[in-house]
Amino acid sequence: MIYLGIVLVISSMNMKARAPVIYWEGILRIVGFFLMAGFGLFGGLGPAVALLGVVDLVIGLVYLVGLPKALNTTAMNILLDR
């Protein structure tokens, strides 16, 4: 998580040039939600892990929805680095 935080801080300095990194991190956060919610609810790790997964889901959705709007482009253009 510290690595991702450092990457986001560096990416925020030039968001238009580094938008794919931020967008892919949003996708990874949504994958993290599915993993943490699954292990938290069905794997015996407890509801606290599932709650952390929900927080990751919210952050990931903010990245996926907010970044294209902030840069005034489409999600496909961000993913393909156009």
QUIQUI-V20133 format. One record per backbone hydrogen bond with DSSP energy under -0.5 kcal/mol. NH is the residue of the N-H (numbers start at 1). CO is the residue of the C=O. Records with the same first field share a line. If there is no record, write none. Layout:
# QUIQUI-V20133
NH = CO  CO
This chain:
# QUIQUI-V20133
5 = 1
6 = 2
7 = 3
8 = 4
9 = 5
10 = 6
11 = 7
12 = 8
13 = 9  10
14 = 11
15 = 12
18 = 14
19 = 16
21 = 18
22 = 18
23 = 19
24 = 20
25 = 21
26 = 22
27 = 23
28 = 24
29 = 25
30 = 26
31 = 27
32 = 28
33 = 29
34 = 30
35 = 31
36 = 32
37 = 33
38 = 34
39 = 35
40 = 36
41 = 37
42 = 38
43 = 38  39
45 = 39
46 = 40
49 = 46
50 = 46
51 = 47
52 = 48
53 = 49
54 = 50
55 = 51
56 = 52
57 = 53
58 = 54
59 = 55
60 = 56
61 = 57
62 = 58
63 = 59
64 = 60
65 = 61
66 = 62
67 = 63
69 = 65
70 = 66
71 = 67
72 = 68
73 = 68
78 = 74
79 = 75
80 = 76
81 = 78
82 = 77
